[in-house]
Each structure stands twice: as structure tokens, then as C-alpha cells.
Amino acid sequence: MLVRKFNPNDLKRVYEIESMSFNQSYGIDMFQQLYEMGVGFLVAEEEGYVIGYVIFWIKYENQGHIISIAVDKNYRRMKAGTQLLVKAISILSLLRIDAIYLEVNENNTEAVEFYKTFNFKIDRTVPGYYEDGDGAIVMYLPLDRGKISR
């Protein structure tokens, strides 16, 4: 498995993965805009086929943010999500930030447990965060200016 930078040729495939992974997905135009803004955008590839992606950025001067991460349902449990998240954390930690934040649907207990294995902690819940009325759990990974805090 290869983790590499996203390129515009990956756009349609990333959108397919997003659409199959979330009830409410970003539109294909949003992915294009994020890419053009220069956010961190990586894909996982298996034998030349994109199977997952992660998008991240610096939200505030000292705070990273995982915008979206997903893996094709047919390729889950093959460590693609792990490799993508590890690479995103590694890149963000080089930027000497204090923490990395993300939001996850309150009903997605599998994702919450996945993030906990990386020492993400629950910060708070936000009722009605998603368009369908579901709440979000805000999680964060504390960093010690470039080093993961335990």
C-alpha cells in the first residue's frame, strides 16, 4: 500500500469513497476547492487503485484539523485508515502545533474507538452538528509542540 499526495486525477475516486462512507458527503466541487486551497490531501493506493483519503489543515495558528478521512468499504481493515491518519498526524506534528481536532458522528462508535487507539480524547459533543440532526463528538490529540502527548 502506498500513501501519496492527492492529484486532480484522484478527484472522482475520492468523491466515490466519500459518498459511500458518509450519509452527508462533501460535494465533488468542495474537494476541488480544498485541493486548490492547498490543504493537506493524501490518498492510499493499492496496486494503483485509490482506496482511501485524508484531508487536513491548520485551522488556527496552533491547531490542526482532520477535515475528512475515509476508506472504501471493500478495503477496510487493511490498515489504510491507520496509514493515512499516521501520515497526517506526522505532517501536522512537524508544524509544531498544540493539538489536532476532528469531528465524528456521535453514532459512529467504530470511528470513535479507532481515534482513541491514537490517543485522541473526547473534548465535547455538539448536538445537531450534521444536516440530518445527528450530533458530533469533537475529539482532539494533544501534541507537545510537535510531539504526541500521552
C-alpha positions in Angstrom: 0.0 0.0 0.0 1.2 3.5 -0.9 0.2 6.7 0.7 0.8 9.7 -1.6 -0.3 13.2 -2.3 -3.7 13.6 -3.9 -3.7 14.8 -7.5 -6.7 16.1 -9.5 -7.0 12.7 -11.4 -8.0 11.2 -8.0 -11.0 13.6 -7.6 -13.7 11.3 -8.9 -12.5 8.3 -6.9 -12.2 10.3 -3.7 -15.7 11.5 -4.2 -16.9 7.9 -4.6 -15.3 6.9 -1.4 -16.7 9.9 0.5 -20.2 9.2 -0.9 -20.2 5.5 0.1 -18.8 6.4 3.6 -21.0 9.2 4.8 -24.7 9.9 4.8 -23.9 13.5 4.0 -20.8 13.9 1.9 -18.9 16.9 0.6 -19.6 17.6 -3.0 -17.0 17.0 -5.7 -16.6 20.8 -6.0 -15.7 21.1 -2.4 -12.9 18.6 -2.8 -11.6 20.6 -5.8 -11.8 23.8 -3.7 -10.0 22.2 -0.8 -7.2 21.0 -3.1 -6.9 24.4 -4.7 -6.7 26.0 -1.2 -3.6 23.9 -0.5 -4.9 21.7 2.4 -3.1 18.5 3.2 -4.6 15.9 1.0 -3.4 12.3 0.8 -4.6 9.1 -0.8 -3.9 5.5 0.0 -3.4 3.4 -3.1 -3.4 -0.4 -3.5 -1.9 -1.6 -6.8 -2.6 1.8 -8.5 -6.2 2.0 -7.2 -7.2 4.7 -4.7 -8.8 3.0 -1.7 -8.9 5.9 0.8 -8.0 9.5 1.6 -7.4 12.0 4.3 -7.8 15.8 4.2 -6.3 18.0 6.9 -5.1 21.6 7.5 -4.1 24.1 10.1 -7.4 25.5 11.3 -5.9 28.1 13.7 -2.2 29.0 14.2 -1.7 26.3 16.8 -4.4 23.8 15.9 -4.5 21.1 13.2 -7.8 19.7 12.0 -8.7 16.5 10.2 -11.4 17.5 7.8 -12.3 14.1 6.4 -10.9 10.6 6.3 -12.5 7.6 4.7 -11.6 4.2 3.2 -13.5 2.3 0.5 -15.7 -0.2 2.4 -14.2 -3.1 0.4 -10.7 -2.2 1.7 -11.4 -1.6 5.3 -9.4 -3.5 8.0 -6.3 -3.4 5.8 -4.7 -0.6 7.7 -5.3 2.1 5.0 -7.1 4.4 7.5 -4.3 3.8 10.0 -1.6 4.7 7.5 -3.4 7.8 6.3 -4.0 9.1 9.8 -0.4 8.3 10.9 0.9 10.3 7.9 -1.5 13.2 8.6 -0.5 13.3 12.2 3.2 13.2 11.3 2.9 16.1 8.9 0.8 18.2 11.3 3.2 17.5 14.2 6.1 18.8 12.1 4.3 22.1 12.0 4.7 22.4 15.8 1.0 22.7 16.7 -0.6 22.1 20.1 -3.4 19.7 19.1 -5.2 18.0 16.2 -9.0 18.2 16.3 -11.7 16.3 14.4 -15.4 15.7 14.5 -17.1 12.3 14.3 -20.8 11.4 14.1 -21.9 10.5 17.6 -23.4 7.3 16.2 -20.1 6.2 14.7 -18.8 4.3 17.7 -16.3 2.3 15.5 -14.7 5.6 14.4 -14.6 6.9 17.9 -12.8 3.8 19.1 -10.4 4.0 16.1 -9.4 7.5 17.1 -9.0 6.5 20.7 -6.3 4.0 19.6 -4.3 7.0 18.5 -4.9 8.7 21.9 -7.5 11.1 20.6 -9.6 12.3 23.6 -13.2 13.4 23.7 -13.5 17.2 24.1 -17.2 17.7 23.8 -20.4 16.9 21.9 -22.2 19.3 19.5 -25.9 18.5 19.2 -27.3 18.8 15.7 -23.9 19.3 14.1 -24.8 17.3 10.9 -27.6 18.2 8.4 -29.6 15.2 9.4 -29.7 16.3 13.0 -27.1 13.9 14.3 -24.6 15.3 16.9 -20.9 15.3 16.6 -18.3 14.2 19.1 -15.3 16.6 18.9 -12.1 14.8 19.6 -8.5 16.0 19.9 -5.0 14.7 20.0 -2.8 16.8 22.3 0.7 17.5 21.0 3.6 18.9 22.8 4.8 21.3 20.1 5.5 18.6 17.6 5.5 15.6 19.8 2.5 13.4 20.6 1.4 13.8 24.2 0.5 10.6 26.1 
